[in-house]
């Protein structure tokens, strides 16, 4: 009986120590120097965010009807950790063929109640504005510093490609969660 009590005590102590990490450390951004953004929602299982004529779309960039559709990856701006800069993902292609060099992720009309998610030229004014200087992490989840913005997917005319919008109110569109974690399977398209 005494050995059972000692084992139970040891297991309890180990559990307390293993869960003793500060909450702040568990909430820290789960990103490295570069990261991608993926959308998850009903029928949307980790579709990547990509550049489409200056707007953010999710899905397969090759299927987009945008004139310029380019896969991207992100870095955090040197100006602010809440500004995320998109770079063309030119893996396997000539980097000079990219449609743009950098673009800041931004919420068009951030002072209103809804709008489009855009990828705009990162000017000094944009980077300091509440349109671009608004993004944050909670672990691997993408949030905004205002905390009251929801993201939605809107079907486009291309199968499996959605426009990404935001709203401060409920929407009839497909609610999505944005994360920096890729889906478990690679066969999304």
Buried (B, 14 or more C-beta within 10 A) or exposed (E): EEEEEEEEEEEEEEEEEEEEEEEEEEEEBBBEEEBBBBBBBEEBEBBBBBBBBBBBBBBBBEBBEBEBBBBBBBBBBEBBEBBBBBBBBBEEEEEEEBBBEBBBBBBBEBEEEBBBBBBBEBEEEBBEBBBBBBBBBBBBBBBBEEEEBBBBBBBBEBEBBBBBBBBBEEBEBBBBBBBBBBBEEEEBE
